[in-house]
Amino acid sequence: MSARAFIISRLRELEWSTLVLVLLLSASGLLAIYSIEAQHESSAGYFVRQSAWVILGVGLFFMAYLIPRKIIHNLTYVGYGLGIALLLIPIAFQGGGSVSRWISIGSFGIQPSEFMKVFLLLALAKYFADHKRRLSTIKELMTPVAMTLGPTIMVLLQPDLGTALVYFGILIVVIFWAGISPLYFFLLLAPVISMLAAFQTLSFFIWMGLIIVVLYFSNLPFWTKVLNFSINVILGGVTNLLWALLKPYQQQRILSLIDSESDPLGAGYQVSQSLTAFGSGGAFGKGLGEGTQTHLKFLPEQHTDFIMTVIGEEFGFVGVILVLALFYLLIARLITQAYSSKYRFNSVILIGIAAVLIFHVFVNLGMIAGIMPVTGIPLPYISYGGSFMVTSMIMAGLSANMSSVRRAVR
């Protein structure tokens, strides 16, 4: 079959609904960015640049869709290695003792941690697809944990706590989907909960008691039980040390979640202004270009992390519901396709992409509503950002590829 005939055949198989949904979401973001810039003479050019990223992203959507699935599967670990190499560049060429999140290419910059989301997801999918691993042993669990831990540590050095949490979220969802036993799933999550519980003495001792009960009634070898319990105790004990390693602004963001008045001019100010913008929009909003919180610039980062407040203020509750409905349709479609897929490699990729979208949407909306820390998590297809837009479009193209049943190879 010629290349032209192959492309035509593949385009006929494409279910266009995925592309339509991401384009509608992208149009929502472009409309909000246009509104932000329209009322200001000193335009930063965000609208033009974001439009270019959307056009490039659509091209990469089709590229990710057209690449034969067998090639994707065979080159997955190569891509993972490339992702690690890209993450090393900002660390290797750090200036002034600080690590940047960006690789500068002329006047442009790329954020390698965004592309690593795709590489990590594909690597985990290949691991679970090959040899039909079922995570029936600790050894099989440690390999995907190590695959995730490496890039997570590198991203934390940048520092980028939000993206590191996305990596961990991908791991949790993927291993659950791959069929991990409830006991191993509990043991994997336990250290994280131990660290959170350590902030309060009583909650920490209650949690340790629960771990003892679970381990006592498990069928694990005695020394494995001792090792697991010791790890949780040690991690709980060093929580204060890890807290001290966080940057001051990261600590303040977490503290402001508990008490917004603790940082009235920082993270607390952002949340306060975000809620004000949402409330002032009412049911139908103030209209395009009429948002006072938006155009008087009361809210920082309104074109990136807090762009949903622009939609809420200018298009109201109805506008927000429409955007959320688009996300629901896209994510529900991914989960349905993952559930119905006959091939494990495809299924894991689809559920992993759904996990990334769910995590970003939940944390971003929770952040601007004041129920999550301000961690710098953007809203997929809507927030301004070239690397994130391109990565999101590639994931959409991969989802369309993996949901195409005619060319499935695994």
Stockholm file with secondary structure:
# STOCKHOLM 1.0

chainA/1-410         MSARAFIISRLRELEWSTLVLVLLLSASGLLAIYSIEAQHESSAGYFVRQSAWVILGVGLFFMAYLIPRKIIHNLTYVGYGLGIALLLIPIAFQGGGSVSRWISIGSFGIQPSEFMKVFLLLALAKYFADHKRRLSTIKELMTPVAMTLGPTIMVLLQPDLGTALVYFGILIVVIFWAGISPLYFFLLLAPVISMLAAFQTLSFFIWMGLIIVVLYFSNLPFWTKVLNFSINVILGGVTNLLWALLKPYQQQRILSLIDSESDPLGAGYQVSQSLTAFGSGGAFGKGLGEGTQTHLKFLPEQHTDFIMTVIGEEFGFVGVILVLALFYLLIARLITQAYSSKYRFNSVILIGIAAVLIFHVFVNLGMIAGIMPVTGIPLPYISYGGSFMVTSMIMAGLSANMSSVRRAVR
#=GR chainA/1-410 SS CCHHHHHHHHHHHCCTHHHHHHHHHHHHHHHHHHHHHHTCSSCCCHHHHHHHHHHHHHHHHHHHHHSCHHHHHHTHHHHHHHHHHHHHHHHHTCBTTBCCSCEEETTEEECHHHHHHHHHHHHHHHHHHGGGCCCCSHHHHHHHHHHHHHHHHHHHTTTCHHHHHHHHHHHHHHHHHTTCCHHHHHHHHHHHHHHHHTTSHHHHHHHHHHHHHHHHHSCSCHHHHHHHHHHHHHHHHTHHHHHHHSCHHHHHHHHHHHCGGGSTTTHHHHHHHHHHHHHHHTTTCSCTTCCHHHHTTCSTTTTTTTHHHHHHHHHHHHHHHHHHHHHHHHHHHHHHHHHHCSCHHHHHHHHHHHHHHHHHHHHHHHHHTTSSCCCCCCCTTTSSCHHHHHHHHHHHHHHHHHTCSTTCCC
#=GC SS_cons         CCHHHHHHHHHHHCCTHHHHHHHHHHHHHHHHHHHHHHTCSSCCCHHHHHHHHHHHHHHHHHHHHHSCHHHHHHTHHHHHHHHHHHHHHHHHTCBTTBCCSCEEETTEEECHHHHHHHHHHHHHHHHHHGGGCCCCSHHHHHHHHHHHHHHHHHHHTTTCHHHHHHHHHHHHHHHHHTTCCHHHHHHHHHHHHHHHHTTSHHHHHHHHHHHHHHHHHSCSCHHHHHHHHHHHHHHHHTHHHHHHHSCHHHHHHHHHHHCGGGSTTTHHHHHHHHHHHHHHHTTTCSCTTCCHHHHTTCSTTTTTTTHHHHHHHHHHHHHHHHHHHHHHHHHHHHHHHHHHCSCHHHHHHHHHHHHHHHHHHHHHHHHHTTSSCCCCCCCTTTSSCHHHHHHHHHHHHHHHHHTCSTTCCC
//
